[in-house]
Amino acid sequence: MRLAAQFDCAPGELIALVGPSGSGKTSLLRAVAGLLQAPGLSGRVQVGEQCWFDSAKRVNLSPQQRRVGLVFQSYALFPHLTAMKNIAIAADPSRAEGEILDETQALMARLGLGDLAHRLPAQLSGGQQQRVALARALMRVSARQAAPGVLLLDEPFSAVDAPTRQTLYHELATLRQGVSTPMVLVTHDLSEARRLADRVVIMDAGETLQSGPPGQVFSSPRNARVAELVGIQNHFRGWFSKDEQGWGRLQWQTGEKGGGASEGLDGSPLILRVIDKNKLGDAVSVTWVVAGEQVDILPLSHLEELRGKERDSNLLVCQLTEMLSLGETSLCKLEPELLPGERLTLNLSTAMLRGLGATTGARYGVRIPATGIHIMPLR
């Protein structure tokens, strides 16, 4: 697979690589670590002021020369070594034995492993093994080492149960406060990326499609493929035209390819008010997404009160066609009255729906703020 991805990671920052299986996330980590020895590999890897790989200058440090802490999904602990020795083996062998021992014990104490020093991996739980693997990686990138380092995490939390995962999240967040090492996390879990990362890098077929803060990328995807990869459910087609300064008009088009009827039951088109960021021309076909967390559902009486008062919101009458309780949240589907067959899919608070007395088949007001609509060029 061709890798054409690129990203940067500042000291102390955590970047999450997100994408489907086969998108090149793990291959990119292996390239940074020096474990990817593909013929014709080109590019540049630089950590701090040290160049680890540069195909143009024929620089290619061995994995042993690169100070990389790598945490695998499968832990990759040495089965014949105790927890303490698994961690200590990652230290620079030129350092004094007593210094290595002190740092190993400090790392184990920090990760709650102090009582497990002499246990073999087979005697540890999955969460304990993961902590040992993380401690070993941190030993490798310790500030006491001579060269700059980077911490690479390849889906490290996917093989542990939910309570252990929450504990490891907390420990990683705590560790980040005390180290200035760049960290790169590979994950397929979007909620994990949103929770842990300062920035996400969306990858597909070996290429970087978009990068930025999780909230920005997940609510404002660059194109339809990114919207698909980050799991946006409310993805539609439309026709954008410019309006007054800073504003635009979006005509909601129906049908899979946006070629269906774009008019409501009364013959008038369903027009949404949107923010014009001056990135699109006038009168162009677009795809657009709705940030579900910004959408409100309210009684029809409240909707009538808001009409004419909120110029920055779009007020629709919708029928609640489906409501599936998922505990604290409920998966709801709403059909705009003017566009039968179209659906808005929202995760709404179950308590709020109970307070509203929501029932399937009933009609409700839906408020979509202009800031909750993101428009992309149709390609």
Secondary structure, 3 states (H helix, E strand, C coil): CCCECCCCCCCCCEEEEECCCCCCHHHHHHHHHCCCCCCCCCCEEEECCEEEEECCCCEECCHHHCEEEEECCCCCCCCCCCHHHHHHCCCCCCCCHHHHHHHHHHHHHHCCCHHHCCCCHHHCCHHHHHHHHHHHHHHHCCCCCCCCEEEEEECCCCCCCHHHHHHHHHHHHHHHCCCCCCEEEEECCHHHHHHHCCEEEEEECCEEEEEECHHHHHHCCCCHHHHHHCCCCCEEEEEEEECCCCEEEEEEECCCCCCCCCECCCCCECEEEEECCCCCCCCEEEEEEECHHHCEEECHHHHHHHCCCCCCEEEEEEEEEEEEECCCEEEEEEEECCCCCCCEEEEEEHHHHHHHCCCCCCEEEEEEEHHHEEEEECC
